[in-house]
Amino acid sequence: MESRSLLQKQRLEFKPELPSILENLKKGTFKPGSKQININDQFRTIFPHLTGNPATLNLCSENEQNLLPKNVGVVFSGGPAAGGHNVITGLHDALMKLNPQSKLIGFCNGPKGIIDNVYVELIKSSIEPYRNQGGFDMLGTGRTKIETSEQFQAAEKTARLHKLDGLVIVGGDDSNTNAALLAEYFKTQNCPTTVIGVPKTIDGDLKSEEVEISFGFDSASKTYSEGIGNLQQDSISAKKYYFFIKIMGRSASHLALECALKTHPNMTLIGEEIADKKLTLAELTAQISDMICKRADIGKDYGVILIPEGVIEFIPEFKQLIKELNSLLSDKSHAEKYLAAASDKEKLDFAKGLLSQSSKNCLAALPEDIQLQLLLDRDPHGNVQVSKIDTERLFIETVKRELKKRKNEGLYKGTFSPQPLFFGYEGRSCLPSNFDSQYCYALGYAAALLINSSATGYICTIANLSKPVKEWKIGGCNLLALMTLETRHGKEKPVIKKALVELKAKPFKEFQLKRDSWMMEDHYQSPGPIQFFGPKDLTDSVPEILKLERS
């Protein structure tokens, strides 16, 4: 505790509010909802033991029950997100209320801890220092996937060794896909362990009608928005910089949209709109350059532009290029020859030789360092790691060229001083906002109740999140309701479908309505840092997207 800041110590004292329906857990039980899942035949083949489950569960009041103690495991999976520790404290507190003889163990360093049976027992004294704290350091995390037969067998062995009644997997879309696969495997082996998922990702792309938002999104967007607001203030003060800010968000633009609604920058690219309009890199460069020229005409050689991390995958020519690169490098013989190339130039030449002419032209038009970023780094699924592509620098380079051309033609008379920034990891392990602290604490309770009801293959859900905490509703959603088929290593596999920005939904419509005035008139807003003390409309504010979607 000596190493904790004064604010961290203060946050230990925060008591998350609970929804009214959780005030007496022993009178609670989950009942099947009326909604049915439309499951395709492939899912029925892959998950024969999970397809019969209803899509949603509702908490109902009944007579107080005498409940047996439960042995429950919990694991963090994937990147950190603010609020994760409160999932565990909520899970622990709920289990103790249901039966004080219950036992909670945490598997260390991600799913590998389940495979290798590396764990710690989580008791009141060990979890107390982590209440309302950022990060995942109580247990650590990792990106190991439980996917081979040996790994599934090891996971079953660990579950049986600890006599687990339930296993809670706190993770994003891939991790919750893994939860469904593990739940199905345990069923086939007559292993009594219930598997429950918890929706975690700062990207905000794990959402559905039932999963209103993933935890960590609110804290990350508020952290980024503080920085954006500060840079906007610097921009309008110094009046000489254009800040090109890349915002984390691997496959969707939710974070960029949320930050735009909070801060009102001069321009925000939305990947889903780019895909819908089939805008090319040249067209996007022209749009940015047009704005810079118009602002220069009224004496404004400064501004702020937000760029989603995954925007490059929405640009048509890049989408095709990345698709071809993923395909050719998933081929074992091609991959071996590519990796055997002695130099970066040889790697580029080899890859270019396998591309279509249009993709070859797209690659050749890029700066060489961007070409190498597209080729050299692959994610665990064998795909291009778009997060490592310096998209903000790419746009700076293309805009520089365009402005130079316009200046030579007498169409631009301003000065262009661009500054690239990437807002990413600083939003993952910050102190959780009150919203995320309370949301995660309630999710922990939901997980305990789902396990108590012997539901398996479900993800915890909280409804009415835009309303006061007391009015939140607790539930669960069959993971199959969130799934689709996606190509991984050249083969179709079931995965949680990534939820993209809906262009016809209220959040984008609100942004679309106001962005033209933001472009020229500098309606900058500075939200400041996450607020923990003060009036509730400030400290307990919910994401702008959530307010608009659920209004």
RAFEN-V541850 format. One line per field, one symbol per residue. ss: DSSP state (~ for helix, > for strand, _ for the rest). burial: # if it has 16 or more other C-alpha atoms within 10 Angstrom, else .. A space follows every 10 residues. Layout:
BEGIN
ss->???
burial->???
END
This chain:
BEGIN
ss->_____~~~~~ ~~_______~ ~~__~~~>>> >>________ ~~~~~~____ _____>>>>> >_________ >>>>>>____ ___~~~~~~~ ~~~~~~~~__ __>>>>>___ _~~~~~__>> >__~~~~~~~ __________ ________~~ ~~~~~~~~~~ ~____>>>>> >_~~~~~~~~ ~~~~~~~~__ ___>>>>>>> __________ ____>_~~~~ ~~~~~~~~~~ ~~~~~~~~__ _>>>>>>___ ___~~~~~~~ ~~~___>>>_ ~~~~~~~___ ~~~~~~~~~~ ~~~~~~~___ __>>>>>>__ ~~~~_~~~~~ ~~~~~~~~~~ _~~~~~~~~~ ___~~~~~~~ ~~____~~~~ ~~~~___~~~ ~~~~~~_>__ ___>_~~~__ ~~~~~~~~~~ ~~~~~~~~__ _______>>> >>>_~~~___ ___~~~~~~~ ~~~~~~~~~~ ~~_____>>> >>>_____~~ ~_>>>>>>~~ ~~>>>>>>__ >>>>>>____ _____~~~~~ ~~~~~~~~~~ ~_________ _____~~~~_ ___~~~~~~~ _
burial->.......##. #....#.##. ##..###### ..#...#... ..#...#.## #.#######. ........## ########## ########## ######.#.. .######### #####.#.#. .#....#.## ########## ######.... #########. ..######## ########## #######... ########## #######..# ########## ########## ######...# ########## ########## ########## #####...## #..###.### ######...# ########## ########## ##.####### ...#...#.. ...#..##.# ##..#...#. .##......# #####.##.. .######.## ######.### .##....... .#####.#.# .###..#### ########## ########## ##.####### ###.##..#. .######### ####...##. ..######## #....###.. #...#..### .#.####..# ##.......# ######.... .
END
